[in-house]
Amino acid sequence: MTYKEAIEQGYRDGDCMYTIGYISRKTDVLKQPVQIAGGRRKGQLYVEIPAWQTTKYHIRQYLVEAK
């Protein structure tokens, strides 16, 4: 599933955080794949998008179901 498909299915943006790693700013954010988190946030959906403030980090945008 892509970020665009997740939004169309009723998900919305939730929490976000910076994560080490670079993602090109030319990346089409809506085509980014949705992934499933592990660890402390196990089972939560997220998508990785570029950060415009820095090139050392990218943003991990978590998704929540709209109520």
N, C-alpha and C positions, 0 to 999 in steps of 0.2 A: 504494500500500500504506500502511496506517496502522501506528502503533506497536503496536497490539494484534495485528494480523495478523502483523507481523514476529516478535513474541514467540511466537505460535502456530506459526510456521514454523521455530522453533529458534534464533532470534537471542537474544542476551542483551546486557545493558549492558556496555560497555567503558569507555574513557576518557571523561571529560567535562571541559568547560572553559566559562568565562564568555565571553559575546560581547555586545558593545554592542547594545542594543535592548530594548524592552519587549514582553513577552507577558503578556496579562491572566492573572491568577491564577484567574479563573473558567473558563479554558480546560480542556476535558476532555483530559487528557494522552494517554489511550489512542486518541483520535481524531486526533491530530496526524499529518500526513503524513510519511513517511520520505523523506528527500532524499539525493542523492548529492553528496559533497564534491568540490571541485576544489582546485587548488593543491597544496600540500604533502601533503595527505591525499587526493589524487585517487582516486576510486573507492570510498571508504569510505562506509558508510551512516550517517546521523545523523538525529536528531529534535530539534527545538527545544522546550524546556519552560520554564515560568516559574521564576524564582528567587525564593524567599521572603525572602532576606536583603536584596535591593536592588531598586529599580525602574528603575535605569539599565541593568542587564544582564539577560540571560536565559542559560539553560544549554543548551549544545549537547551532547547525549548521543550518543556514538558507539555503534554496534552492531557486535558481532562474532558470527560463527557459533559456536554451541555445538559442542564436540567430543565 
